[in-house]
Amino acid sequence: MLFANKTASEKRAALRTDLESGKLIQAPGAFAPLVALEIEARGFEAVYISGAVLAADLGLPDIGLTTLTEVAQRAHQIARVTDLPAIVDLDTGFGEPMNAARSIRMMEEQGLSGCHIEDQVNPKRCGHLDNKSVVDTAEMARRVRAAAEARRDPDFVLIARTDARAVEGLDRAIDRMKAYVDAGADMIFPEALENPAEFEAVRKALTVPLLANMTEFGKSPLLSKTELEALGYNLAIYPVTTMRLAMHAVGEGLSELRANGTQAALLERMQHRRDLYRLLRYEDYNAFDRDIFNFEV
């Protein structure tokens, strides 16, 4: 139908080009296909699909309870509606190295442009919570190597995330990052860095593209686009921002409806029907339909 115009290969090639440009790519999180359309309409360069958000959408905590099938299905629904490259969180790869390989292959088949896998022990937890556990470096390197070898499209971006900063300290975490690059990672995601100096230290230690997680209420400072570009980072994700905004508005709206018995006072805080229809391209669908049914029986 009238979804994205670009093919998966074209979106992956665009992501590769942007990562080499020296500018910072901003990728807000999309918890639904409709949100991905809004992210594109607002002029962003990429869409991020958070594992924590997918779990929350199912009413689950972010502790590794979602399945590969659930993540693949939702990621496909989000990625297919936009011309922006979509990057998805694959947690620990859903199992052993062979499972990680299958996960990568499935993400390629679902039209994603990239993904990240992490070095936490499964069951995992949110990267900005305390008392995390990580597998040893060699085990994570096997996950990364298996994932890299499973790729068929060389433009698919494989990102290795390490949660070791909070467990082993920054120096050991950087050693892990280097090992993951050697194993085949295209990009590194250092989770839960605590200050700009740590972001800078990682950049100085590595030559590959770097991802910065700008999640709210976490351990990392909320650095601006200008600050991250100056630090040499290539991609910033805002994984839960749109869901937090939406759920705050939902909570306030439901309180108003419950208290007063009507939503009349909320109309100015709602997306208007015309704006929704514009985002969904209703007129284009109507034109498409008229072009097909242009005869009489």
N, C-alpha and C positions, 0 to 999 in steps of 0.2 A: 504494500500500500504506500502511503505517503510518509514513511518514516525517514530515516537518515538517507542522504544521497551518497555519502562516501562509503566505500567498502571497508571491511575490517583492515585489509592490507594498507589502504590509503591512510586510515586513522593511525595505524602503528607507525608508518613512515613519517607522518606529521609529528607524532610524539618524539621520535628519534631526532628529527630536525630541531624541534624546540629545545630538547635537552642539550643540544650542542650549540645553541645560540648564545649562551651566556646570560640570558634573561631568566627571571624566575617564573615558572609556571605555577599558577594558582589553581588548585583543584578542590573546590568545595564538595562536601559529601552529599550524595543524592540518596535519599531513603525510598524513593519511588521514581518511576519513569517520568512522571509529571515534573518532579523537582529537577531532573536532568534537563528537561526542556527549558525550564526557567534559568538554570545555570548557563546554558548556551545563549539564551536570549539576553542575558545580562553581560555577555562579552567575556566570559572566562575561557580559559584555554583547555581545560580538562575537567573530567568528572571523577570523583573518588567514591568507591563503594566500600563502606566500613563493615568489618565483621561484627563489631560491637553494635552497630546500628541494625544490621540484619537480625542479630539475636534479639535486640530489644523490640524490633518490629514483630517478632514472634512471641514476645512476652517472656523472653529468657535472659538470664545474665550472661555476660561475656566470659564464659568459662569453658568454651570448646564443645558446647552441646549441639550446635548446628552441624548439619551434614554437608558433604560435598554436593549432593543433589540439590539441597535447598539453596545453597550459595550460588551454584551454577545457574539455576533457574532464575533467581532474582537478578543476578548480575547480567544475564542475557536480556531480560526484560528492560533493564535500565540502559544497557549499552546500545541496544538496537534502535532506540528512538532519536539518538543524537549524532551529529557529525563530529562531536568532540571525542577524543580518545578517552576510554574509561579504564581505570586501574582498580583492581579489586584486592581486598585483604583475604588471604587464604590461610590465616592462622599458622598452624604448624605444618601445613601441607596435607592434613587429614590422615596422618599415619606415618609409616616407614618411608624410606626413600622411594620405593616403587610406587607408593600411594602419592607422593609428591609429584612424581613423573606423570602419573595419570591425571592428577589435578591440573597440571600445566597444560597437558594436551586438551583437556576438557575446556579450559578457559580460552584456548585458541579457537576451538570449535564454536564456542558461544560468542565470539566476536569481541572479546576483551583485547585491550592494547597492552596490558601489563598486569603484574600482580606482585605481591610480596609474601614471602614466607618467613617465619621467625624461628628463633632458637630456644623458645620456651619448652619446658616439659609439658606434656599434655596429661591432665586437663590444665589449660592455660588460664591466665587472668588478664584483665586490662593492664596495659603496659605502664600505666601511671599509678598503680596500686603497689603497696609494699608486699614483701614476702614472696616474690616471684622465684621460680627455679628455672635454670637453663640447662640444656643438655651440654655435653662436652663439645669442644670445638670440632673434633673430628666427625662426630655424629651429624652436626649441622652441615658441615662441609659435604657430607655424603648426600644430604637432602638437596643442597644447592646443585651439586654435580648431576644428580639424577634429573632434577628439574631442567637444568640447562641442556642436557643431552636429549630430553624429550621434545624440545621445541622443534617445530618444522618451519616456522616463520622466524628468520633471524632478527626481524624487527620487533618481535614480541619482547617487551622489557621485563627482565627478571630482576626483582629487587629483593635483597636479603636484609631482613630486619634483625637487629640484635637488641635484646633486653638486658645485656650483661652489665651495662653502666651501673644499675642499681644493685647488682649482685656481686660483681667482682671489681668494680671501679673502672675509671675511664681508660687507663692504660691497657688493662687486660681486654676491655671491650674493643679498643682500637686494634689490638692484635687479632681478635676474632674477625673484625671487619676485613682486614687484609687477607686472612685465610679464606673468607667467603668470596672475595674478589678472585683469588687464585682458583677457587672451585668453579667459577663461571658466572658469578653475579655481575650484572651490568651496572647495578646501582646499589647504594647502601642506605639503609634507614636506621640511624642510631636513635633508639627510643629513649625518651625521658631524660634528655640532657637538661642540666639544671641552670645554666647561665650562658651568656654569649661567649665567654671564654672557652667553654667546652665545645660549642658549635665550631668555633674557630680552630680549636685543636684537631678536631676530626677532619676539617677541610684541609689543614696543613699536612695531615698524615696520608691522605688518599687523593688519587687523581681521577677517580670515577665520579659520575654524577651522584649528588646527595639529596636525600629527602628530609624535610623538616616537618615534624608533626606539631601543628599549632592547635591542639585540642584545648578546650577551655577547662579550667578547674584542675589542671594537672600539675606536673612537676616542672614543665618547661615554661619559660616566659613567653608571652604572646608577642613575638617579634613582628615588625611590619614587613611589608614587601621590600621596601627600600633597605631595611636592616639585613634581611636575609640575602638579598642580592649582593650587598657589600661583603657579607661573610662568604659568598661564593656558593650558595645553595642553588639547586636547580629546580626543585619542586617543593611546594608547600601544600600540605593537605589540611583541610578543616573538617575532620571526619564527622563530628556530631553537631556541628553548628546549625544546620538547617532543621534537624530534628528537634534540637533544644528550643529553637525559636518557635517551631510549630507547636510543640507540646505545651510550652508556656502559654501561647495564645489559646490553645484548646482548653487548657485548665481554667484560664480566666473567663473564656466565653461560656463554658459549662456552668461556672459559678454564677454568672449573670443570669443565664437561662433558668437555673434552679431557683435563684432568689426571687426573680421578678416574673417568671412564667412566660417570658417572651424574649426573642433575640433582637427586638427592634432597635435597642440602643447600641447594638454591635455592628450595624450595617457599615458604618464608616471604617471599621477595622477589618472588614472582609474583602477578599478578592471578588471583584464584580464579575457577574456572569459574562459580560462582554470581554473582559480581560482573559478569562478562562478560555472562551471560545477562540480568541485570537491566538492564544498559546497552542491550542489544539488544532489550529488551522481548519476550522470548520468550513470556511469558504472554499478552500482548496479541495476538501472532500466533496463538497457540493458540485464543484466544477468537474471533478473526476467522475462523479456519478452521472452527471448530465451527458458527458462525452460518451459514456457507455450506453445509457438508455436514451438514445436519440432517435427512436423509431416507434412506430405504432403497431400493435398486434391486431 
